[in-house]
Amino acid sequence: MRSRSVLIGLVVFGAGVLTALVVLSRLVVSQAPVVPVLWFLSMLSGVGFAILLLWLWLQSRRRRAAVRTAMTAPHSSTRT
């Protein structure tokens, strides 16, 4: 998990979740300020999650292709 895409996805997801917590704190504390931009920023959690899912999908395609080529390559179990 040292990919830059994973790090970006996790940071964006975390920022979205933290912003959503700030926005939803109004349900508990009525004096909490609500800026309309915060509603937009709270949607970043979905964007970060989509980035992570895209990275996971691409990695599975790469691994599937690597396994497919390894299975078709001729190999021998005895060393010569």
TIKEBA-930699 format. One record per atom (N, C-alpha, C): atom name; residue in one letter; x, y, z. Coordinates in nm, 4 decimals, padded with zeros to 6 digits. Example, Ala and Ser with C-alpha at 12.3 -4.5 7.8 and 13.67 -1.06 7.14 Angstrom:
# residues 2
N / A / 01.3190 / -00.5690 / 00.7800 .
CA / A / 01.2300 / -00.4500 / 00.7800 .
C / A / 01.3200 / -00.3300 / 00.7800 .
N / S / 01.2850 / -00.2250 / 00.7080 .
CA / S / 01.3670 / -00.1060 / 00.7140 .
C / S / 01.2900 / 00.0030 / 00.7870 .
//
This chain:
# residues 80
N / M / 00.0820 / -00.1188 / 00.0000 .
CA / M / 00.0000 / 00.0000 / 00.0000 .
C / M / 00.0864 / 00.1252 / 00.0000 .
N / R / 00.1873 / 00.1268 / -00.0790 .
CA / R / 00.2736 / 00.2438 / -00.0870 .
C / R / 00.2424 / 00.3262 / -00.2105 .
N / S / 00.1315 / 00.3012 / -00.2709 .
CA / S / 00.0959 / 00.3723 / -00.3924 .
C / S / 00.0496 / 00.5141 / -00.3593 .
N / R / 00.0808 / 00.6053 / -00.4475 .
CA / R / 00.0400 / 00.7448 / -00.4282 .
C / R / -00.1115 / 00.7575 / -00.4365 .
N / S / -00.1755 / 00.6758 / -00.5184 .
CA / S / -00.3213 / 00.6813 / -00.5316 .
C / S / -00.3906 / 00.6430 / -00.4016 .
N / V / -00.3353 / 00.5447 / -00.3328 .
CA / V / -00.3943 / 00.5036 / -00.2060 .
C / V / -00.3813 / 00.6158 / -00.1039 .
N / L / -00.2663 / 00.6774 / -00.0979 .
CA / L / -00.2455 / 00.7866 / -00.0027 .
C / L / -00.3392 / 00.9036 / -00.0331 .
N / I / -00.3510 / 00.9387 / -00.1593 .
CA / I / -00.4413 / 01.0481 / -00.1969 .
C / I / -00.5856 / 01.0118 / -00.1632 .
N / G / -00.6255 / 00.8900 / -00.1941 .
CA / G / -00.7617 / 00.8452 / -00.1637 .
C / G / -00.7908 / 00.8479 / -00.0154 .
N / L / -00.6943 / 00.8033 / 00.0657 .
CA / L / -00.7156 / 00.8030 / 00.2106 .
C / L / -00.7224 / 00.9444 / 00.2676 .
N / V / -00.6386 / 01.0343 / 00.2166 .
CA / V / -00.6403 / 01.1724 / 00.2652 .
C / V / -00.7715 / 01.2407 / 00.2281 .
N / V / -00.8156 / 01.2228 / 00.1042 .
CA / V / -00.9412 / 01.2848 / 00.0606 .
C / V / -01.0581 / 01.2261 / 00.1380 .
N / F / -01.0581 / 01.0950 / 00.1579 .
CA / F / -01.1642 / 01.0298 / 00.2341 .
C / F / -01.1656 / 01.0799 / 00.3784 .
N / G / -01.0480 / 01.0888 / 00.4406 .
CA / G / -01.0401 / 01.1372 / 00.5780 .
C / G / -01.0858 / 01.2817 / 00.5903 .
N / A / -01.0479 / 01.3661 / 00.4942 .
CA / A / -01.0923 / 01.5059 / 00.4978 .
C / A / -01.2436 / 01.5149 / 00.4832 .
N / G / -01.2991 / 01.4318 / 00.3991 .
CA / G / -01.4446 / 01.4314 / 00.3823 .
C / G / -01.5172 / 01.3859 / 00.5068 .
N / V / -01.4639 / 01.2846 / 00.5722 .
CA / V / -01.5275 / 01.2345 / 00.6942 .
C / V / -01.5184 / 01.3385 / 00.8057 .
N / L / -01.4024 / 01.4015 / 00.8198 .
CA / L / -01.3884 / 01.5049 / 00.9233 .
C / L / -01.4815 / 01.6234 / 00.8971 .
N / T / -01.4931 / 01.6625 / 00.7718 .
CA / T / -01.5835 / 01.7718 / 00.7387 .
C / T / -01.7287 / 01.7318 / 00.7634 .
N / A / -01.7626 / 01.6075 / 00.7324 .
CA / A / -01.8984 / 01.5600 / 00.7595 .
C / A / -01.9277 / 01.5605 / 00.9087 .
N / L / -01.8283 / 01.5266 / 00.9897 .
CA / L / -01.8488 / 01.5321 / 01.1343 .
C / L / -01.8722 / 01.6746 / 01.1831 .
N / V / -01.8010 / 01.7696 / 01.1242 .
CA / V / -01.8215 / 01.9096 / 01.1609 .
C / V / -01.9616 / 01.9556 / 01.1205 .
N / V / -02.0025 / 01.9184 / 01.0002 .
CA / V / -02.1344 / 01.9589 / 00.9528 .
C / V / -02.2446 / 01.8948 / 01.0359 .
N / L / -02.2279 / 01.7677 / 01.0667 .
CA / L / -02.3320 / 01.6972 / 01.1414 .
C / L / -02.3296 / 01.7277 / 01.2906 .
N / S / -02.2269 / 01.7994 / 01.3370 .
CA / S / -02.2249 / 01.8376 / 01.4783 .
C / S / -02.3389 / 01.9343 / 01.5107 .
N / R / -02.3941 / 01.9955 / 01.4078 .
CA / R / -02.5095 / 02.0849 / 01.4269 .
C / R / -02.6286 / 02.0085 / 01.4825 .
N / L / -02.6369 / 01.8811 / 01.4580 .
CA / L / -02.7469 / 01.8018 / 01.5131 .
C / L / -02.7377 / 01.7891 / 01.6640 .
N / V / -02.6167 / 01.7956 / 01.7159 .
CA / V / -02.5959 / 01.7804 / 01.8604 .
C / V / -02.5858 / 01.9161 / 01.9290 .
N / V / -02.5077 / 02.0052 / 01.8684 .
CA / V / -02.4867 / 02.1382 / 01.9249 .
C / V / -02.5526 / 02.2387 / 01.8313 .
N / S / -02.6579 / 02.3036 / 01.8769 .
CA / S / -02.7337 / 02.3927 / 01.7882 .
C / S / -02.6583 / 02.5212 / 01.7557 .
N / Q / -02.5566 / 02.5573 / 01.8342 .
CA / Q / -02.4812 / 02.6790 / 01.8086 .
C / Q / -02.3662 / 02.6580 / 01.7097 .
N / A / -02.3468 / 02.5389 / 01.6643 .
CA / A / -02.2357 / 02.5104 / 01.5723 .
C / A / -02.2609 / 02.5799 / 01.4378 .
N / P / -02.1595 / 02.6496 / 01.3864 .
CA / P / -02.1794 / 02.7193 / 01.2592 .
C / P / -02.1819 / 02.6213 / 01.1423 .
N / V / -02.2663 / 02.6510 / 01.0473 .
CA / V / -02.2733 / 02.5676 / 00.9281 .
C / V / -02.2512 / 02.6572 / 00.8064 .
N / V / -02.1414 / 02.6341 / 00.7390 .
CA / V / -02.1091 / 02.7070 / 00.6176 .
C / V / -02.1510 / 02.6175 / 00.5004 .
N / P / -02.2202 / 02.6717 / 00.4012 .
CA / P / -02.2659 / 02.5871 / 00.2890 .
C / P / -02.1527 / 02.5133 / 00.2172 .
N / V / -02.0329 / 02.5687 / 00.2178 .
CA / V / -01.9206 / 02.5017 / 00.1517 .
C / V / -01.8862 / 02.3713 / 00.2227 .
N / L / -01.9117 / 02.3637 / 00.3526 .
CA / L / -01.8803 / 02.2419 / 00.4272 .
C / L / -01.9640 / 02.1234 / 00.3800 .
N / W / -02.0853 / 02.1486 / 00.3352 .
CA / W / -02.1665 / 02.0395 / 00.2816 .
C / W / -02.1013 / 01.9812 / 00.1568 .
N / F / -02.0492 / 02.0681 / 00.0729 .
CA / F / -01.9791 / 02.0227 / -00.0471 .
C / F / -01.8530 / 01.9456 / -00.0102 .
N / L / -01.7774 / 01.9974 / 00.0856 .
CA / L / -01.6526 / 01.9310 / 00.1253 .
C / L / -01.6779 / 01.7963 / 00.1920 .
N / S / -01.7927 / 01.7803 / 00.2561 .
CA / S / -01.8213 / 01.6515 / 00.3195 .
C / S / -01.8440 / 01.5420 / 00.2156 .
N / M / -01.8765 / 01.5806 / 00.0934 .
CA / M / -01.8932 / 01.4822 / -00.0135 .
C / M / -01.7593 / 01.4268 / -00.0619 .
N / L / -01.6499 / 01.4846 / -00.0162 .
CA / L / -01.5183 / 01.4340 / -00.0537 .
C / L / -01.4947 / 01.2921 / -00.0038 .
N / S / -01.5668 / 01.2520 / 00.0998 .
CA / S / -01.5497 / 01.1151 / 00.1482 .
C / S / -01.5872 / 01.0149 / 00.0391 .
N / G / -01.6904 / 01.0457 / -00.0367 .
CA / G / -01.7285 / 00.9587 / -00.1482 .
C / G / -01.6263 / 00.9599 / -00.2599 .
N / V / -01.5681 / 01.0759 / -00.2850 .
CA / V / -01.4662 / 01.0868 / -00.3894 .
C / V / -01.3419 / 01.0064 / -00.3496 .
N / G / -01.3003 / 01.0183 / -00.2238 .
CA / G / -01.1856 / 00.9411 / -00.1756 .
C / G / -01.2112 / 00.7916 / -00.1821 .
N / F / -01.3335 / 00.7526 / -00.1468 .
CA / F / -01.3690 / 00.6111 / -00.1534 .
C / F / -01.3670 / 00.5617 / -00.2973 .
N / A / -01.4114 / 00.6449 / -00.3905 .
CA / A / -01.4094 / 00.6075 / -00.5323 .
C / A / -01.2656 / 00.5928 / -00.5823 .
N / I / -01.1765 / 00.6792 / -00.5367 .
CA / I / -01.0342 / 00.6688 / -00.5745 .
C / I / -00.9770 / 00.5365 / -00.5246 .
N / L / -01.0093 / 00.5005 / -00.4013 .
CA / L / -00.9601 / 00.3743 / -00.3458 .
C / L / -01.0164 / 00.2542 / -00.4209 .
N / L / -01.1443 / 00.2594 / -00.4558 .
CA / L / -01.2028 / 00.1489 / -00.5317 .
C / L / -01.1427 / 00.1375 / -00.6717 .
N / L / -01.1163 / 00.2499 / -00.7345 .
CA / L / -01.0533 / 00.2482 / -00.8664 .
C / L / -00.9135 / 00.1883 / -00.8589 .
N / W / -00.8361 / 00.2256 / -00.7574 .
CA / W / -00.7023 / 00.1698 / -00.7399 .
C / W / -00.7102 / 00.0192 / -00.7184 .
N / L / -00.8045 / -00.0239 / -00.6366 .
CA / L / -00.8197 / -00.1665 / -00.6097 .
C / L / -00.8582 / -00.2424 / -00.7358 .
N / W / -00.9457 / -00.1857 / -00.8169 .
CA / W / -00.9873 / -00.2493 / -00.9414 .
C / W / -00.8700 / -00.2607 / -01.0383 .
N / L / -00.7910 / -00.1536 / -01.0487 .
CA / L / -00.6749 / -00.1575 / -01.1380 .
C / L / -00.5714 / -00.2595 / -01.0911 .
N / Q / -00.5499 / -00.2691 / -00.9613 .
CA / Q / -00.4548 / -00.3676 / -00.9095 .
C / Q / -00.5030 / -00.5098 / -00.9361 .
N / S / -00.6321 / -00.5336 / -00.9241 .
CA / S / -00.6827 / -00.6687 / -00.9509 .
C / S / -00.6665 / -00.7045 / -01.0981 .
N / R / -00.6855 / -00.6076 / -01.1884 .
CA / R / -00.6645 / -00.6341 / -01.3310 .
C / R / -00.5177 / -00.6649 / -01.3598 .
N / R / -00.4268 / -00.5895 / -01.2964 .
CA / R / -00.2834 / -00.6166 / -01.3163 .
C / R / -00.2446 / -00.7542 / -01.2637 .
N / R / -00.2957 / -00.7877 / -01.1465 .
CA / R / -00.2622 / -00.9176 / -01.0888 .
C / R / -00.3205 / -01.0305 / -01.1718 .
N / R / -00.4421 / -01.0134 / -01.2201 .
CA / R / -00.5036 / -01.1159 / -01.3036 .
C / R / -00.4231 / -01.1373 / -01.4308 .
N / A / -00.3758 / -01.0274 / -01.4906 .
CA / A / -00.2943 / -01.0395 / -01.6124 .
C / A / -00.1614 / -01.1065 / -01.5823 .
N / A / -00.1017 / -01.0758 / -01.4679 .
CA / A / 00.0253 / -01.1381 / -01.4313 .
C / A / 00.0080 / -01.2878 / -01.4070 .
N / V / -00.0998 / -01.3266 / -01.3431 .
CA / V / -00.1247 / -01.4691 / -01.3190 .
C / V / -00.1528 / -01.5396 / -01.4504 .
N / R / -00.2271 / -01.4748 / -01.5374 .
CA / R / -00.2588 / -01.5361 / -01.6664 .
C / R / -00.1326 / -01.5600 / -01.7477 .
N / T / -00.0398 / -01.4642 / -01.7504 .
CA / T / 00.0845 / -01.4835 / -01.8258 .
C / T / 00.1744 / -01.5862 / -01.7587 .
N / A / 00.1706 / -01.5935 / -01.6264 .
CA / A / 00.2527 / -01.6928 / -01.5567 .
C / A / 00.2008 / -01.8338 / -01.5816 .
N / M / 00.0708 / -01.8475 / -01.5957 .
CA / M / 00.0135 / -01.9798 / -01.6189 .
C / M / 00.0394 / -02.0277 / -01.7612 .
N / T / 00.0479 / -01.9365 / -01.8559 .
CA / T / 00.0701 / -01.9778 / -01.9954 .
C / T / 00.2176 / -01.9938 / -02.0281 .
N / A / 00.3061 / -01.9400 / -01.9460 .
CA / A / 00.4492 / -01.9502 / -01.9726 .
C / A / 00.4953 / -02.0940 / -01.9422 .
N / P / 00.5766 / -02.1504 / -02.0303 .
CA / P / 00.6239 / -02.2868 / -02.0045 .
C / P / 00.7238 / -02.2864 / -01.8884 .
N / H / 00.7071 / -02.3815 / -01.8001 .
CA / H / 00.7986 / -02.3932 / -01.6882 .
C / H / 00.8175 / -02.5406 / -01.6522 .
N / S / 00.9233 / -02.5663 / -01.5840 .
CA / S / 00.9545 / -02.7030 / -01.5451 .
C / S / 00.9806 / -02.7066 / -01.3969 .
N / S / 00.9401 / -02.8142 / -01.3343 .
CA / S / 00.9600 / -02.8237 / -01.1897 .
C / S / 01.0985 / -02.8794 / -01.1555 .
N / T / 01.1688 / -02.9344 / -01.2531 .
CA / T / 01.3013 / -02.9881 / -01.2274 .
C / T / 01.4073 / -02.8885 / -01.2760 .
N / R / 01.5091 / -02.8720 / -01.1981 .
CA / R / 01.6164 / -02.7806 / -01.2366 .
C / R / 01.7179 / -02.8565 / -01.3214 .
N / T / 01.7676 / -02.7903 / -01.4221 .
CA / T / 01.8660 / -02.8551 / -01.5077 .
C / T / 01.9976 / -02.7803 / -01.5026 .
//
